[in-house]
Amino acid sequence: MKSSGKKLAGLAFLLTVIISISLMSGCSFRGAATIGWSGGTVADDSVFVGANSGRLVAYNLTDNTTLRADALKPKPSNGLLSCASMGCGGGTSVVPIYGTPVISGDSVYVAGYNGRIYAYKAENLAYRWNYPVDGYLGSFVGGAVIYNNKLFIGSADGKVYALDTATGAKVNEYKTGGKIWGTPAIDEATGTLFIGSYDKSLYALSTDDLHLKWSFETKGSIISEPLVSNGVVYFGSFDRNFYAVNITDHSLKWKFTGNNWFWAKPALFNGKLYAACLDHFVYVLDPVNGTAVHDAYDFGNPVSSAPAIVDNLIIFTTREGSMYKIDTTTMDKTQVIDLKTTIDGPLMAYKGIIYVHPQTALMILIDPVSGKQVGTISLES
């Protein structure tokens, strides 16, 4: 009964996320906030994050100044979820930003749920380009990666796009059989991009021209961001399995079964693989054979956020806002703090501090050693 209850809880979680994302495709409904789950990224002592106002924000950690780009423009809606059909209140629409901004050279890139990708100058957030120039693609829920001067990203239209980072021109595209909500991963050793699709397959694409190298089929949709290490790609599926697949011949190395869906990107540290699941557990696995090397950690609530690593600590948060640390030396689990707020986005670690962007207008800074909140960053003007 306990396992069945956690399956139902995971289903409720997934339905909540899907419905909330779907509703955000139109406009702000009678004052309801449109909430993304962008994580933070750091370059030159500035934190870049997608704010709930639908704009890119850069906070300088040296002089505590804040830059904000113009709000992303909403995609015109003419479907069942249009403003007219849903009876929206007044005010402008807000475009959620789910993917974490990525930085390359002097530019920072962010994708909006409106179906456009934007490039800005990192030093002042001056606009550089957006793709497409006219019109919109499918909505972006996952983030982007940059490799060899190309930006790679998957869209809800089922396509993977490769763009020139300097100009924003499309270089290549590849069509999968379902929506893409996940963030891709790159294996530089083989020049391969990995990304999951709602069609239940993980795709291995060439970073040169996005031609298909191979695909691996599971029995559930794949949203988890893959992890690549030592010739193996690790990823979770909504079929309740966590997979390890050999990159060279796409053979199954092993799979591990949980009691619910695997959503968060896993972490590999000191020879152990940490896989968070919506069944409330974090599983500690041997990356070679997939066997459990430690008792699973029960966090009491679904874990959907990617963890962060500080020294020998791996930091996790539940969706309900409880933060925990696992000491990889002693393997002890300790609660760091209870933020009592919803957290969907990935955690970020910088200079020993954890940066959390919950469903609020703040980014919260936590010292995982002392367990204290050491600062906040206001993301709204």
N, C-alpha and C positions, 0 to 999 in steps of 0.2 A: 504493500500500500504506500510505503514511503517513496519507492521509486516511481510509482504511478502518479503520486502527487507532484513530484518534481517534473515529470513529463508535462503534466497539465500546466504547471507554473511556467515552464519554458514556452509552451504553446501560447499562453496568455501574453508573455513577454514579447514573443515574435509578432503576434497579432497587433499588440499595442504599437510596436515600432512601425509595422507596415502601414497601419491605418493612419498614424500620425504623419508619416512621410507622404502618403498619398494625399492627405488633406492639405499639405503644404504646397502642393503644386498650383493652387489657385491664388488665394490672397489671405490676408489676415482676417480671420472670421470673428466679427463682433469683439474685437479687442484681444482675441487669443493670440499669444505669442507664437511665432514660428521659430522653432529651436533646432539648430544644427548641433553636431557633436565634434567640431573641429578640435584637434589637439594643437599643441604649440610646437614650434621649432625655433632654434636659436642660431643666429649668425651675427658676428661682430658685436656681441653683448646686447643684441636686441631680440626680443621675443616676438614672433609673428604668429598670429592666430586669427581664425575666422570668427568674428563676433556674431552674436544673435541678431544684430541689426542688419546683417547681410553685407558687411563690409570687412575688408582686411584691415587689421590693426597691428601696428608695430610699437612695442614699448621698449624704450631704451633703459637698460638696467644700470647704466652709468650715471645718467643725469635725470632719470625718472620722467622723461618727456614721452609724449604719446603722439603718434601719427595715425591718421585714419584715412583710408582711401574712400572714394565715393561709393555709396551703396550700389550693389549690383542691381541691374535692371531686371524686373520680373518678366517672365515669358508670357506673352498674351495667352489667355485661357479661353477656349471656346467649347470645352467639353462639359461633361456632367458635373465636374467640380469647378465650373466657372463661378465668378463672383455673382453673376446674375442668378444662376441656378441655386447657389448656396445662401444668397441673401447677405452678402458681406456688408459690414459697416463701413464707415468712411475711413479715409486714410490711405496711405500707399501700401502696396504689398511689400513683404520682406522676403528676400531670397535666402533660404537656409544654406549654410556652408557646412558640409559634413566632413570633407577630406581635409587633412592637415596640410597647410601650405608647404611647398617645397622650394628650396633655394638653390640656385646654380649661378656662379659668377656674381654679377652685380644685379641679378634679377630674382624676383620672388613670384611664384605662380600659385594660383588658387582656382578651383573649379566650383561653380555654383550649381544649385539644384535647378536653376533656370536652363541648364544645358549649354552653358558657355564656359570657356577657360580663359583666364585673364593673366596677363603678365604686367608687373610693375617694377620700377627701379627700387632696389632694396633700400637705398640711402634715403629716399624721400617719398616713396610710394607714388611717384609720378607714373601715370598710365603709359604703357608701352604698346600693347596690342591685345585683342581678344579674338578667339576663334569659336565659332565661325564669325566672320565680319558681319554678315547679315543672316538673320534667322537664328535658330537654336537647334541643338542636338537633343538627344534624350537626356534626361536628368542625370546629374553626377552625384552619387552617394559615396563612392570610394574615392581615395586620393590618387595622386599621380606619383610617378617615379621619373627620374631623369638619368639618362645614360647616353654617352657619346653624342652630346648636343641635341638629343631628342627627348621630348616629353611624351611619356606613355601613360594612357589612362583608359579605363573602361567606362562605358555609359549604359544607362538603362535601356538604350535602343539595341543592346546586345553586341555593340561593336567595341573593339579596341582600336584606339587612335594613336598614331605617332605624329607629333608635330615638331617642326623646327623651332628650337627654343629661342633663336634670335628673331625670327620673323613671324612665328605663329602659323606658317603655312603647313598644310597637311602633307605629310610625306607618304604615309601608308595607312591602311585600315584593314581590320580583319573582323568578320562577322561570326559570332557564335550563335547558338540556338536558343539563347534566353537572355533575360536581363543580366546586367553586371552591376553588382553593388560593392564588390570588393576592390581592394588596392592591389596592384601587381607587385611582384618581386622579380629581381634580376639576378641571374647567375652569370657573373662576368667571365668565368672560366670557359663557358660554352656559348656565350652570347645569346642566352635564352631568357625570355620573359615568361613568367608563370602567372596565370590569373584564373580564378574560378568563375563559374556562370550559374545562373538559375537553371540551366539545362542539365545540371548535375555532373558536369565534367570540369576537370582541370585542364587548361590548355597550356601547351609549351610552344611558344612562338619565337621565331628568329627576330632578334633585335635589329637585324639588317633591313628586312623588308616585311616583317610580320607574317611570313609564310609559316604554315603549320608544320611543326616538327612531329608532335604527337599529342594525343589527348588521353586522359585517364578518366573513365566513367565511374561514378559512385551511385548511390541510390538516393541521394538528397542534394538539394541546392548547396552551392559552395559560396560563402560570403567571407570566410576567414582569409585574412592576408597570409599568403604562404611564407614559410621560412626556409631559406636555402643554406645548406651547410654540408661540406665534404661530399659533394656528389649526390646529395639526397634533398628532395623537396618535401617538407612537412606541412600538412594542412588539415583543417577540420572540415567536416561536412554536416549537413542537417540530417544525415542518416544515422547520427549518433556515433559515428566512427571518426577516429583521428588516424590519418594515413601518413606513411613514409614510403615514397616512391623513388626508385633509382632514376637519376636524370638521364643516364646514357641509353638505357634500353626500356624506359618507362615500365619496368616490372615492379610489382608490389613487393616492397621490402618487409613491411608488416603493417598491421592495423590494430588499433586499440579501441574498444567499445566502452562508451560512457552511458549514462542514463538519460542524456538529453543532447541537444545540439551543441556543437563546438563553433563558437562565433569569433572569439578573440584570437589575435595573433599569438602564437606560442613564444616562449623564451627558451633559449639554450644557454646554459651557464655551467661551467666547471663539469662538463660531461654529463649533465642531467637536463632533460627536456621537461619544461613546465607547461602543461596544457590546461587552460581554464575552460570550464564547461558551464552551460546554463543549468546544469543539475546541482549547482552550488559548490561543486568540488573543483580543486586544482589537483591534477594528476601529475605525479613525478615519475617520468619514464626513462628507461635506458634508450638513448637514440639509436643504438645498434640493433636491438631486437624488440623494442616496444614493451618490455616487461616493466611492471611497477617496481621501482627501487626504494619506495618509501610509501607509507600509508598516505592515502589521499587526504588533502586538507579540506575540511568542511567550512565554507565561509558563510553558510546560513542563507545566502541569497544568490541569484544569478550573477555570474562574472562575465561581462561582455567587453570590458575595456582591456586593451593591450597593456601589459605591465611595464614597469621601468626598473632599471638596475642601478643601485648606488653601492659602490664597493662590493661587499659580499651579501648585500640585501636585495631581494627581489620584492618589489612593491606591487600589490594588487588592490583594486577597489571593487566592491560590489556595486551593482546598479543603484542600490539604496543609499550609497555614500559612505559605507564603512571601509576604511583603509587598513590593510594589514601588511606586515612584512614577514618574509621567511628568511631567516638567517641560514645561508647555504653552508655555513661551517657547522653549526649545531643542529640545523634543520628544525629549529623551533619557530613556531608561528606566534606572532604577537600583534594585537591590535594597535595601530598607530594613533588613529583618531576617527571619530564618527562625524562626518561632515553633514549628515542629515539632509542630503540633497541628491538629486538624480544625476548619475554619472554614466554616460555612454561612451565618451570619447577616450582616446588613448592617453596614458600618462606620459609625461616627459620629465627626464632628469637632467639637471644642469648644475654643475658645481655643488653636488651633494644635496640639492633641494629638489623636491618633487613639485611639478607644476600641473595643476588640475583645472580643467575647464568644465565645470558642471553646467547644468541647465539654468545658469544665471548670467548676469551681465558682468561677472567677475572671473578672473583667473586667480586661483588660490594657491599659495606657496606653503608647502609643508616640509618641515625638517623631519625625516623619517627616523632619525636617531632619538631625538628628544620627544617626538610626537606632538610638537607644537606647531601651530600656524604662525608663520614668520612674516607673512605679508599678503597683500592682495593687489591685483592689477585691475583697474576699472577699464572695461572694454567699450563703454559707451560714453559719449560726451555729455 
